[in-house]
Amino acid sequence: MSSDAHRQLAAGAEHDFYALLGVPSDADEKTIKREYRKSSLKYHPDQNPDDPDAATKFQLLSDARDILLDSTLRAVYDNARRAQEQKQRQHELLDSRRRQMKEDLESREKGFKRKQEEELITEAKIRRMREEGERRRKELNARRMKEATEAETQILQQAGAAHAVKETVSTSRVPSTLKPTDPDYMRNYMRRTLDRLRATQRKRDLEAQRITK
């Protein structure tokens, strides 16, 4: 291989010649020659007739020996090799940062989704509590309305009975203004009683609304 071809090969640093020869990057000339002899015998095409890549490997070993034994070519190769290693480290660092950014983004998205789910659960609980409060308020109102209706019915029954008594009792013995059986007295009594019941019902409704809020 010509000197220009060796320089171009060294500058490209496409192969790790140190690893190919099995020597460290600070190996001296004696070590490089010794390891080259071992490797060349191992990968010589005559020793590997069934390996179609044996000739290529043997040629790379020769190129590695020629470049590493030439101080100028070795310097070119080492510079190119360090540049490639630095570039590889930068790519790895960039990939690591990208992975970290991706993981952070996924973590934030999961946190946001979890927060949304918690908010939906809280809203559902509040809605159920409101519905339950409304149901209880309606049941309470219905029960109180029933009690008020039953009370009104009882009063009307009592008024009717009193009116019947009034028809059988002589009015001459007691002044009409003092008789509970007097129709006006009973009407006034019923009106006052119903007004008290309605006022009590309104008060209970207001209390029930305040409790369910």
Secondary structure, DSSP 8 states (H G I E B T S, - for coil): --HHHHHHHHHHT-S-HHHHHT--TT--HHHHHHHHHHHHHHH-GGG-TT-TTHHHHHHHHHHHHHHHHSHHHHHHHHHHHHHHHHHHHHHHHHHHHHHHHHHHHHHHHHHHHHHHHHHHHHHHHHHHHHHHHHHHHHHHHHHHHHHHHHHHHHHHHHHHHHHHHHHHS-SSSS-GGG-TTSHHHHHHHHHHHHHHHHHHHHHHHHHHHHHH-
